[in-house]
Amino acid sequence: MTLLAPRPAGARPTSPAAAPPTVQVINTGLTMAALIALWLVVQLTVLGSISHDRAQTLLYRDLRVDLSQQTAPLGGPIEPGTPVALLTLPTIGVEEVVVEGTNSGDLRAGPGHRRGTPLPGQVGTSVVYGRAATYGGPFRELPRLAVGDPIVAVSAQGTQTFSVIGLRREGDPLPQPAAAGVARLTLVTAEGSGPFARFTPTETVFVDAEAAEGFGTPSAPTAALPPEAEQAMGTDPEALPALALCLALLLALTLGVVAVRQRLSAVLTWVIASPLVIALAWITTDTAARLLPNLV
């Protein structure tokens, strides 16, 4: 048996050598990357739903005020993100405020009215897009609708009740043109297959519904096709500069964490840095989501 020499009085145990700076930089960088990747998943599956619910609460309040004061939009150019109607689909338990615009950023708050089409309830075919998975996935159950199911739209001109006339997918024949004076509503979302079907959409789903008589259109919608970012499964390339800025800030924050780590303990460093990392990761993932297809 090997005997240890007695420790001199007052001597302290020696601590292991600190990790080399290069190792600390790599460890910190990997930790930041893991946090951001984890945050992206949590953002899309959990926090995005919370953000959507909060946005819907505020939009519902704003729409109620606009309807009571008769200032809700009737048509013409409408600022993106403005609440334009309340849509209720009782069969699948959906009640959502519809906003103007259909790009990825607009659809984070809820279903979006496609520019260039009448508002829900007006004569003609109004088109509304909704996400299938992220940010609450308000249209995830849309393919469950069947012929005859009701859809109720409340807008500046009153309440309009539609009846579903069919469900189709991309490539299927279009329904017959609506008769004169009829209001048609087309709801659009995406669906996929496999274990991650909600997040890997492969085709676009359309639900067509009609009301016997539509409201007049005070201001005719523009006939021009909206930009590609506002079409089904479109992405928002305008988010790229903002995403590049966010990534640069994350890199700067990583270098800052590495510098602080040289002077403070790991626990204290992350106590200080975590709020900044979370806030910047939230903004970054929110921006990156705009590069995903708008119906996901």
Disulfide bonds with the S-S distance in Angstrom:
none
